[in-house]
Amino acid sequence: MMKMNKPWMITASAIVATSLMTGSAFAKSENGSSANAAASASVQATAAKEEKDAKVKADATVTSDTYGEHGHQGYKGLLNAIENVKDKPAGAVIADLLVSKYGSQLTAEQKAEFEALVEADAALTAAADVLDAQGSVTEAVYVQKEAVKVNVKNIDSYKKLGKLLDKSGQAGVKLYVNGEEPSMEVRPFIREGNTLVPFRAISEALKAEVSWNAEERSVTVTRDGITVKLFIDSKTAYVNGEEVTLEVPAAIENGSTVVPVRFVSEALKATVKWENETKFVVIYEEQ
């Protein structure tokens, strides 16, 4: 039997339960008390089920080699991978593949566990919705951030988080890498239709090495055998020595080097998504 510690689900349950007891998030109204009670009960039940049934623990990255392409080998590879994962975003992705592609080969117990893991982000988003509806926006933001961590590829989850952040006064361009907001000295911004982000922040979030050449006024990032070099105020860049022309040059803003996010991320083999309504830049690694 695989076991899973689900701190984010316990946190969501605790927030909802605390809100119910204190009334801070679930204040009664004459017209909505019954509906709110039903919604909160549903969320608590979902959270309890997630905590009880989702037993899969995740800690290793998963590559396409692990997945396999066809048949029983892919099934075994996924089972082996999910055994070693420890509460990482890859866990939900692997579970989804197991349920969707190999559901007939899973035991009833395995299927229930994996389905609970896949649905965890939905349960957290439901909790965030209830908190938001009751005016507890700060708590809703916290819970929705946990939902994002569960499935870093769910753009709708980022959109929900973006709306909550806007509502809490944190408007503007947002940046998350692998489900987390990196530490940034300068906020991302849009210039000539391109989103620029702090170079060091995104590079460190992707675990890349960064170096600065003051004489050339160039910045170089290296990761997994890929080297990207950009020059300040120049549209010329190099990827493994090959010249590339940028739509907008790297620049220095308030002492920090900023670079076009899509170019750098894709050059480093990361996936970049843009959620237009809330101006959310989403970067994640496929593995």
N, C-alpha and C positions, 0 to 999 in steps of 0.2 A: 504493500500500500504506500503510495507516494504521499508525502506530507508537505504542506505549504504554510509558511507564516505569512499572513496577509496584513501587514501593518496599515496599509492604506485603506483597507476595508474596515478594519477596527476603528481607525481614525474617523472615517465617515460615519460609522454607526454611533460613535461616541458624540460627535458633533450634533447629529440629529437628535439623539437621546437627550443630551444636555439642553438643546434648544427647546425640546418638548417640556422638560421639567421646569426650566427657568422662565419660559414664555418669551424669551428674547427673540427667537426666530419664528415661533409659531403662536403669535398673539392671536387671540380669538376675535372674530368680528361677527356682527349679527348675521351677515349674509353668507359668510364663507367658512364658519367653524366646522361644519360637517364635512365639507369638501377637503379642508386642510387636514382634518383628523384622518380621513381616509387616505389621503396622499402620504402623510407621514407614516401611517401604519404600513402602507405598501412598501415604502422605502426601507423601513426597519426590517420588514420581512425579507426583502430582497437582500439587504446587507447581511442578515443573519444566515441566509442560505448560502451566500457567497463565502462567508467565513467558515461555515461548516463543511461545505461540499468541495470548494476549490482547494485541492491538496497538492497542486503541482508546484515544485520549487525550481526556480531558474537561476543560473550563474555563468553560463558560458555563451559565447557568441555562436551563432549558427550560420553556416555558409550554404551555398547552393549545393556543394558537395555532400553536405549532411542530408539535405532534403532528398537527393536522388531524383531521377526524372520519372521513373515508372515503377509500378508494382510493389512487391513486398519489400524490396530493398529500401525504397524510400520510406515506407511505413516503419521499418525497424530503425532507420536512421533518425527519424523524427522522435520516436519513443526514447531512444538513447539520449538524444539531445535534450529533451524536456526533463529527463531525469536529473540532468546536471545544471539546469537553469535555476537561478535563485532570485525570484521577484524582479526579473528584468523585463523590459518591454518585449523582448523576443519571445517570452513565454506565451503571451496572448497570440502572437503571430503563428507560432508552432501549433498551439492548440487549435487554432482556426483551420490550419491545413489538415491536421489529424481528423477533425470532425467532418470537414467538407469533402476530403478526398478518400479517407479510410474509415469512415464511420461504421461500415459494415464489419470491419475487422476488430473493432474495439469492443471490450466488454461493457456491460451496462454501467458498471461502476466507473470505468475509465471515461466513457462518453459523458457521464454526468459531471465528472471533475473538469474535463476539458471545456464543456459548454459553459460551466460556471466561470471559468477563467476568461473565456471569450467575452462573456456578457458583463464582466466586472466594470469595464469603463462605462457601460450604459447605466449600471446601478449607481455609480458615483455621480454621473451626470444628472440622474433623477434626483439624487439627494441635493445636488447643487441647485436644481430648479426649485425645489421646495424652499430651500433657504433663501434664494433670491426673491421668490414670491412673497416671503414674509419680511423682507427688508433687511435680511442679514447678508449684505453683499460681500463683506469681508470674509465671512465664513464660506460663502458660496464660491468665492475665488479660490480659497484654500482647497476645497473639495474638488473643484474642477481641475486644478493643477494636478491632483492625484490621478484624475481620470486620464489626463494627457499622458502621464507617465506609464499608465497601463498599456496603452496602445499609441505609440508615437506616430503612427501613420494615419490616424483618424482625423482628417481635416475638419470634420464637423465639430469634433471635440475642441480643437483650437479656436474655431469660430465662436463657440459658446464661451470659451475662456476670454477671447478678445472682447466680446460684448460686455462681459462682467468687468473686465479691466477698464474699459471705457466708462462704464457706469460708476466705477469707483474712483474715477478721476485720473486714471493712468492711460490717457489717450496717446495717439501717435503710433509710429511704426514699432512693431514688436518682433522680437527674435527669440526662437527656441531652437536648441540643438539637441537632438536625441531626447526630447521630452523635458529638457531643462532650460531655464533662462541663464545664459552665461553672464558672468560678471563683466560689466561694461563701464568704462569711464566716459564714453560718449554714446548717446543713444543713436540707433539707426535712423537714417533719413533718406529721402528720395531726391535725386538730382537728375535732371534730364531723362526722367522716366526709368531710372535705374536706382535700385536700393543699395546704399552704401552702409557698411557695418564696420565696427572696429576690427582690424585685421588680427590683432593678437587674441582678442576674445574668441573669435570663431576658430582660429587655428588651435588654440589650447583646448577648446571644447571638443575638437576632433582629434586631440592628442597628436598634434603635429609640432615639429620643431620650427621655431621662428628665429631669424637673424636679421639684423639691420646694418646696412653699410652706409655710414654717414657721408663718406666721400662721394659715392655714386648716388646717394639719396634713393637707395633701393631697399626693398624688403623681400626676403626669401623664406619660403615655407617648404618643408620637406616632410613627406609622409608616405610610408609603404612604397618606397622607391620612386615616388613622384616628386619632382622639384618645380615649384612655381616661383617665378621672380617677377616683381613689378617695380616700376620706377615712379616716384612721386611726380605728379603733374604730367605724366606721359601716358599715351594710349597704347604704347608698346609693352607687351609682356612676353614672358617665355615659359613654356611648359616643357620640361625635359630638354631644354635647349632650342625648341622650335618656337619661332616668333608667332605671336598672336596679337591681333589688333582689338583693343577694348572699345566699347561704346562710350565709356566714361573713364577717365584716368583715376588712379589712386590719388589720394590727397591727404593733407594733414588738417585735422579739425581739433582745435583746442588741445594741441599737443599729442593727439593720437592719430595714427595712420588708419584711414578708412579705405575700403576697397569694395568693388562691385561684388555683392554676395553670390550671385548666381555663377559668375565666372570662376571664382575661387573654389566654391563648394563642388561644382561639377568637375573642375580640374582635379580635385582631390577625391573624385569618385563617390561623392555623397549626393543624395537626392535633395533637390530644393523644390519646395512648393510655396505658392503665394495665395493667401486667402485675402481677396480684394476688399471685402466688406469691412473687415476689422484691421486691415493692413498688417497682416501677420505673415512673417517669414518663417517657414518651417523647414528645418534641415534635419535629415536623419540618414543613418547608414543602413543599407539593406541587410547586412549580416546580423 
